[in-house]
């Protein structure tokens, strides 16, 4: 039974739950048997013939929410070096957990592979610890270099201050050189 037939013949005069309430969209091909179409290709509800069996009922259009809703991010995105270190740490931790599980299962089964897997699990545990510390250190270094902490002793603020001072000194030196060139060029006599 199609959508239009469901709309025309619901059981006991009530709308059936879960039925589609929209007309299928079709390209604009002019007037149809149900009436003229709008620009979007739907038959206008006012010009649709009323069903003969149950009397005329107003056409309902179901509310269809959008596919997704844009939400603002709760936290700012991690800087690229920190995110790279975090991904690396997660991969190393995942491999470590898999190795530990395989070592445990090999030990329970009495396999010859148990000893090498236990040794590699210990090494992987050291690497996983290093990976987590790497994320923490990378984050601290990035914050110190690029993020201005609101304390007077912030190294990021002092680095910016030094850069500004160097740019100012370079501008002053360039102006002085230009002034010297202009002064020495004005007093010269051309020899022919």
C-alpha positions in Angstrom: 0.0 0.0 0.0 1.5 3.4 -1.0 1.8 6.6 1.0 -1.3 8.2 -0.6 -3.4 5.1 0.0 -2.4 5.0 3.7 -3.4 8.6 4.1 -6.8 7.9 2.4 -7.6 4.7 4.3 -6.5 4.7 7.9 -8.1 2.1 10.2 -10.9 3.3 12.6 -10.5 6.9 11.3 -7.3 7.5 13.2 -3.9 8.2 11.8 -1.7 5.2 11.8 1.6 5.5 13.7 4.8 5.2 11.6 3.3 6.1 8.3 4.9 8.6 6.0 2.9 11.9 5.9 4.7 13.6 3.0 4.2 13.2 -0.6 7.3 11.8 -2.4 9.2 14.6 -4.1 9.3 14.5 -7.8 10.8 17.0 -10.4 8.5 19.7 -11.6 6.6 18.3 -14.6 3.6 20.5 -14.6 0.0 19.6 -13.7 -0.7 16.0 -12.6 -3.8 14.0 -12.0 -3.8 15.1 -8.4 -3.5 18.8 -9.2 -0.9 21.3 -10.2 2.6 21.0 -8.7 4.6 23.7 -7.0 8.2 24.7 -7.8 9.4 22.0 -5.4 7.4 19.3 -7.2 4.8 18.7 -4.5 1.1 18.8 -5.2 -0.5 21.8 -3.5 -2.7 20.6 -0.6 -5.5 23.1 -1.3 -6.0 21.8 -4.9 -5.8 18.1 -4.0 -9.1 16.3 -4.4 -10.6 15.2 -1.1 -10.9 11.4 -0.4 -14.4 10.2 -1.0 -14.6 7.5 1.6 -13.9 9.2 5.0 -14.7 12.8 4.2 -12.3 15.7 3.8 -9.5 16.0 6.3 -6.8 18.7 6.3 -3.5 17.4 5.0 -0.8 17.1 7.6 2.9 17.4 7.1 5.1 15.7 9.6 7.9 17.7 11.2 11.2 16.4 10.1 14.2 17.7 12.1 17.4 18.5 10.3 20.0 15.7 9.8 22.5 17.3 12.2 22.6 20.4 14.4 25.8 22.4 14.7 26.9 22.7 18.3 29.8 24.9 19.5 32.8 22.9 20.7 33.0 22.5 24.4 36.7 22.7 24.5 39.2 24.2 22.1 41.0 21.9 19.7 44.4 20.6 20.9 47.5 22.1 19.2 48.9 19.9 16.4 52.1 18.8 18.2 50.1 17.8 21.3 47.5 16.0 19.2 50.2 14.1 17.4 51.8 13.0 20.7 48.4 12.0 22.1 47.7 9.8 19.0 51.1 8.2 19.2 50.6 7.5 23.0 47.2 5.9 22.4 48.6 3.6 19.7 51.5 2.5 21.9 49.1 1.9 24.8 46.8 -0.2 22.6 49.6 -2.3 21.4 50.9 -2.7 25.0 47.4 -3.9 26.1 47.2 -6.4 23.2 50.7 -7.7 24.0 49.9 -8.1 27.7 46.7 -10.1 26.8 48.6 -12.4 24.4 51.3 -12.9 27.0 48.7 -13.9 29.6 46.9 -16.3 27.3 50.2 -17.8 26.2 51.2 -18.3 29.8 47.9 -20.0 30.6 48.2 -22.3 27.6 51.8 -23.1 28.4 53.0 -22.0 25.0 56.7 -21.3 24.2 55.6 -17.8 23.1 54.9 -16.8 26.6 58.4 -15.7 27.6 59.0 -13.5 24.5 55.6 -11.9 24.9 56.2 -11.1 28.6 59.5 -9.5 27.7 58.0 -7.5 24.9 55.1 -6.5 27.2 57.5 -5.1 29.7 59.3 -3.1 27.0 56.0 -1.9 25.6 54.9 -0.8 29.1 58.1 1.4 29.3 57.3 2.8 25.9 53.7 3.5 26.8 54.8 5.4 29.9 57.2 7.4 27.8 54.3 8.2 25.4 52.1 9.5 28.1 54.9 11.6 29.5 55.6 12.9 26.0 52.1 14.2 25.7 52.4 16.0 29.0 55.8 17.5 28.2 54.7 18.5 24.7 51.6 20.2 26.1 53.6 22.1 28.7 56.2 23.2 26.1 53.6 24.4 23.7 51.8 26.3 26.4 55.0 28.0 27.5 56.0 29.0 23.9 52.7 29.9 22.4 50.2 30.5 25.2 50.5 33.7 27.3 49.8 32.7 30.9 48.5 35.6 32.9 51.5 35.9 35.1 54.3 38.5 34.8 56.9 35.8 34.5 55.4 34.1 31.5 58.2 33.1 29.1 55.9 33.5 26.1 55.4 37.2 27.0 59.1 37.8 27.5 59.8 36.1 24.1 57.3 38.4 22.4 58.8 41.4 24.2 62.3 40.4 22.9 61.0 39.9 19.3 59.4 43.4 19.4 62.6 44.9 20.7 64.7 43.2 18.0 62.3 44.4 15.3 62.4 48.0 16.7 66.2 47.9 16.7 66.3 46.6 13.1 64.0 49.5 12.0 66.1 52.1 13.8 69.3 50.7 12.2 67.7 50.6 8.8 66.6 54.3 9.2 70.1 55.3 10.3 71.7 53.6 7.3 69.3 55.3 4.9 70.1 58.7 6.5 73.8 58.1 6.1 73.3 57.2 2.5 71.3 60.3 1.8 73.7 62.6 3.5 76.8 61.2 1.8 75.1 61.2 -1.6 74.1 64.9 -1.3 77.6 66.3 -0.8 79.2 64.5 -3.7 80.3 66.3 -6.9 80.1 64.5 -10.1 83.5 64.1 -11.9 83.4 64.0 -15.6 
